Amino acid sequence: MSEDLYIAGCAAWLPPAVPVAEALASGACDAALAASTGMRAVATAGKETGPEMAARAARTALGRAGAGPGDIDLVLHASLYFQGHHLWAPASYVQRVAVGNACPAMEVRQVSNGGMAALELARRWTRTGALITTGDRMTPPGFERWRSDPGTVYADGGTALVVSRSAGFARLRSLVTVSDPELEGMHRGGDPYGDPSPDEQPTVDLGLHKRAYVRESGAAATAARVGAGQEAALRGALDEAGAGLDDIDCFALPHLGLRRLKAAFFTAFGIAPERTTWPWSRHVGHLGAGDPIAGLDHLASAGALRPGGLCLLASVGAGFSWSCAVVEMLDRPAWASDERT
């Protein structure tokens, strides 16, 4: 089996974006919160579910890759929120409606780092090619996209990535994942374990959990651990690819709010925002596990990446885990725009 892994196709299916002005008018967010995030709009689904949006993106990505059922020997679906049914397998749904074969189909639950975690699995286990999808709809009352994780605005949408052992428009030069389980409590905050209830669905409040965790562990120590994990993943991916920061043409960063992006990337590594997906992602919002795939799709489709160019994908999820990958463009995809953005 070849050790090389190529990107044969990618796609994102995003619902219409709701402007921040509408969120302000409805009371979904306040002016201070909107200003701190720097967001302009957020993709907001109607009745579409996460798996449905993932399957739509998958059909596009498979078509772009020219891949049929026989080319895919692994289907991986990642998400971070409720997928529409209890005791159900969304990966099998995506496989049925988008692929139409009977290879192993599995769900990956590594919250916002699920897409890159799936890529790690595909790199090790696929023999011919794999389909990776993500999909979420962040709906109230269980989740408030503006307020459940203050500083990041959560969007709805699906993404898909087709990887191949034989050929593609880009090649995976490196992929490094770093884990620090000492930080897993940041998304629990000391709360007791609870039983699921069909009658009550309290709204997720990650800010409350984080504040409780920081009171116990200390703000400086927590920030240091988070920063160290991100740096280890990014520097590790660059080293594995034999590249430096200045060699990277574009950065597909997590769709975090502006304050968080400044702290984690712009200031920490001296990355200029215009070299990243931020000018676009501030009109989309955080797609959970799908940010790096959506970012790569945007850059490739918009013609922002040329043959020989390098793109760094970055992702982080609760747990904590950080993943970074360096992708080398080999050819201009047939679906790419002629106009560089």
N, C-alpha and C positions, 0 to 999 in steps of 0.2 A: 504494500500500500504506500502510495506517495505521501511524503510528509508535508508537501505544500498544500496550502488551502487558499482557494481563490474566491473572490466575491463575484458571483455570476449574475446576480440581480438583487435589487432592493426596491422598496416602495413604502409609502405611507398613505393611509386613508384617514383624512382629517375632516371632521364636520366643520360647518361655518364657525368663524370666530366672532365672539361677542366683544364689542369694544369696551374698554375700561369705563368710558363715560356711562354706558348702560349699567354696568355693575355698581357704579357710584350712585346713579339715580335710583336703583332698586334697593340700595342699602346692603348689597352683598359684600361691599368693602367700603372703607372710609378713605378719605383723601390721604391721610398719613401712610396707611398701608399701601395704597396704590403707588405713592411716590417712592417708598422704600424699595418696592419690587422693580420699578421701572417698566412695568408691563404696559403694553398698548392694547392688547386683546387676548382672549383665551378661547381655544377651540372647545365648543360646547355641543354635545350630541343631543339629538332629539330622542327617538326611541331606540336608536342603535345601541347594542350591547358591545362590551369589549371583545368577545369572541367573534361577533359578526363583523366588526371593523377590522379585526386581525385577519379574518378570512378574505375580506375584500382586498386588503393590502397584499395578502399572499397570492391571490390570483394574478394581480398585476406583476408582482416580483417574479413569479414563475414564468409568466409570459415574456417578460423582459429577458429572462435567463434562457429562454427556449428549453425549459426543463419539463419533462413529463413524469408520470408516476414512476417509471423505471429508473429515473435519475436521482430519486430521493430515497435514502435508506434510513432517515431519522427525522422525526418532526418534534420540535421542542416549542412549547408555548409558555411565555412568561407573563406574569401579571402581578399586581399588588393589591387589588381590591376585589370585591364580590363579582363573580363572573356570570351571575344571572340565575343559577340554580344551585341548590345544595346537593352534595354527594354526586357530582357530575364531573365529567372529564372534558374540559374545553379543548385540550390538545386533540382529542379524537374528533371533536366537531370540526376543527380547522382542517384536520386531515381528510375527513369525509367530503367536505364541500369544496376544498381547494386543491387537494392532491389526488385523492381517489385511489390510493393504494393501501397496503396492509402492513407497512413497516412499523417499527416501534414508534409510538407517539406518547410523549410524556410532558408533564407540566413542571415548570421551574419556578420555585417560590423564593426568590432572593430580593424581594421588593424592588426598589429602584435600580438595583444592579442586575436584575434578572435577565435582561437581554444579553449583556456581556457574559454573565454566568453561563447562559445557554451556548454562547459562542465558544467558551472554554470547553464545554462538554462536546460540542460538535467537532472541535479540533482534535479531540482525543478518540472519538468513537465512530465518526462517519467514515465509510470506505469509499463511497462514490459521491454523495452530496447530501446536504441537509437543508431543511426549511426551518428557520427560526422566526417565530412571530411573537408580538406583544399586543395587548389590547386591554383597555380599561375605560370605564365610564364612572366618573367620580360624582356620585349623586347624593343629595341630601335625602333624609335627615342624617344618615350615617356619616356623611363626609361633606364638609363645606369647603369648596375648592379654594376660596380665598383665606379662610380663617383656621382650618384644621391644622395647618403647618405654616404659621405666619412667617413670611419671607419667601415662600415658594407658592406659586399659583398653579394648581393642578388642572390639567386639561384632559379632554377625552380624545381617543383616537386609536388607530391600529397601525402597526408597522410590520414589515416582513423583510427577511434577508435570506437569500439563497446562496449557499456556499458549495463549492465543488472541488474535488481533488484534481480535476483535469484542466479546467480553463475558466477564465473570467475576465472582467474588465479591470480588476484590481487584485493584488496579492496581499495576503496577510503577512507582514514582515515581522510582527511581534505581537504578543499578547501576554500581559502580566496582571495577575490578580493578587492582592494583598488583603489579609484578613486580620482583624483585631477584635476577638469576641469579648474582650473586657468592656467594650462599649455597647454591648447588646442591650443593656439596661436603659439606655437613653430613650428608647421607645416604649419602655414599660413604666419608668418613673417610680418603681416600688409598689405599683398597684398589685393587689392580690389577683391570682388567676381566677377567672370567672367562667360560669357556664353560659353557653349561648341561650338566648331567649328570643322566641318568635314575637313576643309582645313588646319588647323594649329594644331600641337600637340607638343607644346614646351616640352623640356626635363625637367623632374622633377629635382629640385635642392633643396633638403632638407637642405643642408648646408647653402645656402643663407637665407632660412627662419629662421633657428636656430640662425644664427648670428644676424639677425635683431631683433629677439625676445630678445636675451640676451642683446643687446645694450639698449633695453627699460627696461628690468626687472632686469638686473644685473647678472653677472656670478655667484657670490657666492650664491645669493638668489635662482637662478634657480637650481644650483647644489644641494643645501640643500633640496629643495622640491622634486627633483627627488630621491635623496638618502633616504629621509624620507618615500616616498611612497613604495620604494622597501623594506626597512626594515620592515615597517608595515605589508606588505603582507607576507614576509618570516617568521617573528617572529610569526605572527598570525597563519599561517599554522602549524608551529611547536607546538605552544601552544594548538591548537585545536586537534592535533594528540597526545598530551602528550609526545612529543619527543624533544630532543635537537639536535643541529647541529652534535654532535659527534655520535648520534644514526643513522644518515643517511648514508647509504652505498654508494649511487650514486646520483649524481645531474644531471638532464637533464636541462641544461641551454639554454638560447636563443643563437642562432648561430651568435653572434656578433663578431666583430673583437677583436683581443687580447687586444688592449689598452682599449676598452670599457669593456671587461670582467674583466680585472684586476681592474678597478675602481669600477665596480658595484658589483662584487662577490668575486674575489680572494683576493683582499686587504681588501675590506669592511667587509667581514665575515670570513676571514682567511681560505677560502676553497682552498685546494690544487687542481691544474688543473687536476691531474691524477685521482681524485675522480669524475670528471665530464665528460660530453660528448665532451669537447673541443678537445681531441686528435683525435676524429672521425669527429666532425663537421667542423674542419678546412679544411677537404677534401670535404665538401658538400656546405657550404654557408647558408645564412639566407633564410629559407623557409617561410618567412612571418608569417602567422598564424599557421604554422605547426610544428615549432621547438620542442615544448614539446612532441607532439605525435611521431614525428620521433625519438626523443631522447629515449623515452620509448621503442619504437619498437626496436631500435638498442640495447639497454641494455638487453632487454628481449631475443631477438633473439640470441645475442652473448653469452648468459649464464652468464652475469655479475651480475645478480640478483638471489639470492637463496631464497627458501621459508623462510619466517620470516624476510627477509630483507626489508629495507625501502628505497624508492626513492623519492626525492623531485623534482617536476617539477616546473620550474619558467618561467614566460612569462611577457613581458611588451609591451605595445602598445601606440601609440600617443593618446592623449586625456586629460591627461594621465591615463592609468589604468595599474595596476600590479596584476598578479595572481600567487599564489603559491599553490601547492597541495602536500600532502604526500600520497604516494601509498604504501601499504603493500603487498608484494608478498606472495601468499598463496600456489601456486604450480608452478612447472617448466612447462612452456608451451611446448606442444608437438613439436612445431617447433623450440625450442631453440637449439642452438649449444651445443655440449658436452664440448667445450673448452671455459673456462672463459677468457674474454679479459678485 
